[in-house]
Amino acid sequence: MKLEKGQKLLFIGDSITDCDRGKPEGEGLFGALGKGYVSFVDALLQSVYPELGIRVVNKGISGNTVRKLKDRWQADVIEQNPDWLVIMIGINDVWRQYDTPFIKDWHVYIEEYEETLEKLIQETKPKVKGLVLMTPYYLESNEQDAMRQTMDQYGEVVKQLAEKYDCIFIDTQAAFNVVLKDLYSSTLAWDRVHPTATGHMVLARAFLREIGFDWDR
């Protein structure tokens, strides 16, 4: 597995990462890692690789766009000094364009999204041992749906940046698409965005697979 003993693994993103995590630190007792995929990753790492003692930190904040991520990057990433950083952002950047189409101040269009995310990667990549980029997603099986099409475009930006800066890339939409062949989207997320426990396990598995987690250990 790519993670090594005693390393600090920090997740940052929006509500999908947040999931009612403890504030401000997002680690420790009493469900501090939240109820989503971050807590699942932590539980699996502790139960399968207890000897590694991986320290997991959740810095997701509900409602965040990449613009808001940039505003808190110094405190919530750089000063945290993680060994590994996992970024999943973009859902709200797209969603606000569709659920609040007339409040354009809230929209983060793809040019700003790419430019901002790239700057954050450039700033952080030299400071960490591993950087993981997870795409945004939309749990809509109809690929011609307008929001699904836009989300796929933002996901393509993440893929290109991962290739450009040699980051680990996780296509969350592709991971969900496998399950969507058999399950209707509302089974995984009532609003096609905020996952059930099953949806969060899809995200956890997708992440663990890419870091070399041994499911048969």
PyMOL commands that set and color helices and strands:
alter all, ss='L'
color gray80, all
select helices_A, chain A and resi 15-18+37-48+50-52+66-71+73-76+78-80+91-99+104-106+110-127+146-164+172-180+185-188+197-210
alter helices_A, ss='H'
color red, helices_A
select strands_A, chain A and resi 8-13+55-58+84-88+130-134+168-170
alter strands_A, ss='S'
color yellow, strands_A
deselect
rebuild
show_as cartoon
